[in-house]
Amino acid sequence: MNVEDIETGKDLIALIKKGNTATFTAFYKSYYQKLLLTSDKYVKDIHVAEENVQDVFLKIWENPEGLNNVVSLKSYLYRSVINASINYLNRQKNIEQHHLKLASELTEEYLMELDEEHEMIVLLRFEIEKLPNQCKKVFKLSRFENLKYKEIAFRLNLSEKTVENHIGTALKTLRARFLADEALNKRGKSYLMLMNLFLC
């Protein structure tokens, strides 16, 4: 079957069932540029347009039976690509609206809590840097890279017991520092978050 002979869905189904990939590829190429321009007219992004066109042809190849009742293949292709383009724009619009909604919900209270949280993490990191060198390495691997004692021991060529002792020393030192600071104790959510994440 020649490319010129492919007009209906049933024609294309017959072609795909024969496994005639060369003719299907030629058919794909004969429509590709036109469909690409059609999609780009809507999405204004050539890379997105390429994906839309490729997706339409891929779905046809993977599920040709869906074309059974298609009388005009050309019309079907154009409609499919236009619909894919509109769906993309709707998704982008929903994402944009979601972001705008989040931005509108950034209350002063939330921003203050966020700033306080970051301030406390900076303070914690500053205190961690004061720990003895090996103790500091072990604690960072545990809390910032989420490594288990066994993994830390292997990486630093230490025994698991030594790793455990370093973690214990770090926690004792940091807890003493933060529990002794009355100003930090009064910081509510941020303080509790810090204690739960790093000092438990």
Buried (B, 14 or more C-beta within 10 A) or exposed (E): BEBEEBEBBBBBBBBBEEEBEEBBEEBBEEBBEBBBEBBBEBBEBEEBBBBBBBBBBEEBEEEBEEBEEBEEBEEBBBEBBBEBBBEBBEEEEEEEEEEEEEEEEEEEEEEEBEEBBEEBBEBBEEBBEEBEEBBBBBBBBBBEEEBEBEBBBEBBEBEBEBBBBBBEBBBEBBBEBBEEEEEBEEBEEBBEBBBEEBBE
